[in-house]
Amino acid sequence: MKVKRARRSGFCFGVRRAIEIAESSLRDYAKVYSLGPVIHNRQVVDTLHRQGLVTIDSVGPITNGAVLITSHGSSPDVIRRIRTKGLRVIDTTCPFVSRTQKLVRELTRKKYRLIIVGERSHPEVKSLVGFSSGKADVVNSAKEAKALAVKPREKVCVLSQTTQSLSRYIEIVRIILDKQCRETHIYTTICDDTVIRQKQAEELAGEVDSMIIVGGRNSANTNRLLDISKKCIHDARLVENEDEIKPLWFKGKRSVGVASGASTPDWIIEKVIAKIKQCSFLHCGRKI
């Protein structure tokens, strides 16, 4: 059985940067808190916890130390509250997210109606809504976009969560364009790494008998890769680590594709590939 790994896999630039900043802050400060998981990968977060990083949901009970803003960013109000308490802010926000935040702030200042394509509950989208002073609308499906009430005289700007599916974004943009507003401005804010990973996952899924996506189940970009793969091949699964691999998944398979989310470290991907190859040997030896 042949195992093919997507060329773009492992950490993206933004995730690697966030981890490096987090590790540096743990050496520089006695107490460091993370406002939510630094990245959406349980194994990496657990490693940082062992080094002393404490994940919190709110800065309310914190009286001293440094607070780390995760790679997904945070709203201006939250950052102001941290500083008001006299706590140091350590910002690991991905530069692509920071760029989108600045765009949202500028468009809000110019009185545009903002429509963000993304998941309402995702920390990045929450931060973007915060930069719009709570005025942006969030849609995440064609159905929601069709139901969105827009006045003909409105000036509308559409942008997306940086890890959004490109095909879904295009679908929703077309629906909003059909509303024929006075002005409709479309911004491509999906990061380059996300687009490349999605394209490679789609291509790989079309070449193999089975597809394994490696990454956290709470990772938006990882789940996008799974959705894209399932459109190309029925046999596509998401695993967080090698322990979740089942030998029977590969019975009768001649090729397996492996792709990863942007917050998945290389060492986990390598262990998953090794486990898949082990399963192949088991089948060859008729032990299953």
C-alpha positions in Angstrom: 0.0 0.0 0.0 1.4 3.4 -1.1 1.2 6.3 1.3 1.1 9.8 -0.2 1.7 12.8 1.9 0.5 16.3 0.9 3.4 18.5 0.1 2.1 21.3 2.3 1.7 19.8 5.8 2.8 20.4 9.3 2.8 23.8 11.0 2.0 26.9 9.0 4.0 30.1 9.5 1.4 31.7 11.8 1.2 28.6 14.1 4.9 28.2 14.3 5.3 31.8 15.2 2.7 31.6 17.9 4.4 28.6 19.5 7.8 30.3 19.4 6.4 33.4 21.1 4.6 31.3 23.7 7.8 29.3 24.5 9.8 32.5 24.7 7.3 34.1 27.0 7.4 31.1 29.4 11.2 31.7 29.7 10.8 35.4 30.3 7.8 35.6 32.7 7.1 33.8 36.0 3.4 33.3 35.1 1.9 33.2 31.7 -1.8 32.7 30.9 -3.3 31.9 27.5 -6.8 33.3 26.8 -8.0 30.1 25.2 -5.9 27.4 23.4 -2.8 29.0 21.7 -3.5 26.8 18.7 -6.1 24.1 18.0 -4.0 21.1 18.6 -4.4 19.2 21.9 -0.9 17.6 22.0 0.9 20.9 21.4 -1.2 22.7 24.0 -0.5 19.9 26.5 3.2 20.3 25.9 3.0 24.0 26.6 1.0 23.3 29.7 3.8 21.1 31.0 6.1 24.0 30.4 3.9 26.2 32.6 1.4 27.8 30.3 -2.1 28.1 32.0 -5.1 28.2 29.7 -8.0 30.4 30.9 -11.4 31.4 29.6 -11.5 34.8 31.1 -9.1 37.3 32.6 -11.5 38.1 35.4 -9.8 36.2 38.2 -6.2 37.0 37.1 -4.4 39.6 39.2 -0.8 39.4 37.9 1.4 38.0 35.2 1.2 38.0 31.4 -1.7 37.1 29.2 -1.1 35.5 25.8 -3.5 36.4 22.9 -3.8 33.3 20.8 -3.0 32.9 17.1 -6.7 33.4 16.4 -6.7 36.9 17.8 -9.0 38.7 20.2 -11.3 41.7 20.2 -10.1 45.2 21.1 -12.4 45.2 24.2 -10.8 42.1 25.6 -7.3 43.4 25.1 -8.3 46.7 26.8 -9.6 44.8 29.8 -6.3 42.9 30.1 -4.3 46.1 30.1 -6.7 47.9 32.5 -6.0 45.1 35.0 -2.3 46.0 34.7 -1.4 42.7 33.0 1.1 42.4 30.2 -0.3 41.4 26.8 1.7 38.9 24.7 0.2 38.9 21.2 0.6 35.8 19.0 -2.2 36.7 16.6 -1.4 35.3 13.1 -0.3 38.2 10.8 -3.0 37.2 8.3 -5.7 37.5 11.0 -4.2 40.9 12.1 -4.4 42.1 8.6 -8.1 41.2 8.4 -8.7 42.8 11.8 -7.3 46.1 10.5 -9.4 45.8 7.4 -12.5 45.3 9.4 -11.8 48.3 11.6 -11.1 50.5 8.6 -14.3 49.4 6.7 -16.4 49.9 9.9 -15.0 53.4 10.3 -16.1 54.1 6.7 -19.7 53.0 7.5 -19.8 50.0 5.3 -22.2 47.1 6.0 -19.8 44.2 6.8 -20.6 40.6 6.1 -18.1 38.0 7.4 -18.2 34.5 6.1 -17.2 32.2 8.9 -18.2 30.3 12.1 -19.8 32.5 14.7 -18.3 30.5 17.6 -14.7 30.5 16.3 -12.3 32.8 18.2 -11.0 34.4 15.0 -14.5 35.4 13.9 -15.4 36.7 17.4 -12.3 38.9 17.2 -13.3 40.2 13.8 -16.8 41.0 15.0 -15.1 42.8 17.9 -13.1 45.0 15.5 -16.4 46.0 13.8 -17.7 47.1 17.3 -20.2 44.3 17.1 -21.8 45.5 13.9 -20.7 42.8 11.4 -23.1 40.1 10.2 -21.7 36.5 10.2 -22.9 33.9 7.7 -21.6 30.4 7.2 -23.8 28.8 4.5 -25.7 29.5 1.4 -29.0 29.3 3.3 -27.8 32.0 5.8 -26.6 34.2 3.0 -30.0 34.0 1.1 -31.8 34.8 4.4 -29.7 37.9 5.0 -31.7 41.1 4.6 -29.8 43.7 2.6 -31.2 47.1 1.5 -30.7 48.1 -2.2 -29.0 51.4 -1.2 -26.5 49.8 1.2 -22.8 49.7 0.7 -21.7 46.2 1.5 -18.2 44.6 2.1 -17.8 40.9 2.2 -14.7 39.2 3.7 -14.0 35.8 5.3 -12.5 33.9 8.1 -8.8 33.3 7.1 -9.4 29.5 7.2 -12.7 29.4 5.3 -13.3 27.1 2.4 -12.6 29.0 -0.8 -15.4 27.2 -2.7 -17.9 28.0 0.1 -16.8 31.6 0.1 -17.3 32.0 -3.6 -20.7 30.4 -3.4 -21.8 32.8 -0.6 -20.3 35.8 -2.5 -22.3 35.0 -5.6 -25.5 35.0 -3.5 -24.7 38.4 -1.9 -23.9 39.8 -5.3 -27.3 38.7 -6.5 -28.9 41.1 -3.9 -27.7 44.0 -6.1 -26.7 46.5 -3.5 -25.6 50.0 -4.3 -22.0 48.9 -3.8 -20.6 45.4 -3.1 -16.9 45.1 -2.3 -15.4 41.6 -2.1 -12.2 41.0 -0.2 -10.1 37.8 -0.4 -8.9 37.3 3.2 -8.4 33.5 3.1 -4.7 33.0 3.9 -2.5 31.6 1.2 -1.5 28.6 3.2 -5.2 27.6 3.6 -5.8 27.8 -0.1 -2.8 25.7 -0.9 -3.7 23.0 1.6 -7.2 22.8 0.3 -6.1 22.5 -3.3 -3.5 19.8 -2.4 -6.0 17.8 -0.3 -8.5 17.9 -3.2 -5.9 16.7 -5.7 -4.6 14.0 -3.4 -8.1 12.7 -2.6 -8.6 12.2 -6.3 -5.5 10.0 -6.6 -5.9 7.6 -3.7 -8.3 4.9 -2.3 -8.5 6.4 1.2 -7.8 9.8 2.8 -6.5 10.5 6.3 -6.6 14.1 7.6 -4.4 14.7 10.7 -5.3 17.4 13.1 -7.4 18.7 16.0 -11.2 18.1 15.8 -11.6 21.7 17.1 -9.4 23.0 14.2 -11.5 24.9 11.6 -8.9 24.5 8.8 -8.5 20.8 9.5 -12.2 20.2 9.3 -12.3 22.1 6.0 -9.7 19.6 4.6 -12.0 16.7 5.7 -15.0 18.3 4.0 -13.1 18.8 0.8 -11.7 15.3 0.8 -15.2 13.8 1.4 -16.4 15.5 -1.7 -13.8 13.7 -3.8 -13.7 10.3 -2.0 -16.1 8.5 0.3 -13.4 7.0 2.5 -12.0 10.0 4.3 -11.4 10.3 8.0 -9.9 12.8 10.5 -7.6 11.5 13.3 -5.8 13.5 16.0 -3.0 11.0 16.4 -1.7 7.5 15.5 -3.6 5.8 18.3 -6.9 6.5 16.5 -5.8 4.6 13.3 -7.7 1.3 12.8 -6.0 -1.5 10.6 -9.3 -2.5 9.0 -9.7 0.9 7.4 -7.0 -0.1 4.9 -8.0 -3.6 4.1 -8.0 -3.9 0.3 -6.6 -0.4 -0.2 -3.8 0.2 -2.6 -3.1 3.9 -1.7 -3.7 6.3 1.1 -3.4 10.0 1.1 -2.3 12.0 4.2 -2.9 15.7 4.7 -2.8 17.8 7.8 -4.2 21.0 9.3 -2.0 24.0 9.9 -1.7 23.4 13.6 -0.5 19.7 13.3 3.2 19.2 14.1 5.3 17.1 11.8 6.0 14.5 14.5 2.3 13.5 14.8 2.0 13.2 11.0 5.1 11.0 10.8 3.7 8.7 13.6 0.4 8.5 11.7 2.1 7.5 8.5 4.2 4.9 10.3 1.1 3.4 11.8 -0.6 3.3 8.4 2.4 1.5 6.9 2.3 -0.9 9.9 -1.3 -1.7 9.1 -0.3 -2.4 5.5 2.3 -5.0 6.6 -0.3 -6.6 8.9 -2.7 -7.0 6.0 0.1 -8.4 3.8 0.9 -11.0 6.5 -2.8 -12.0 6.7 -2.9 -11.3 10.4 -6.2 -9.5 10.2 
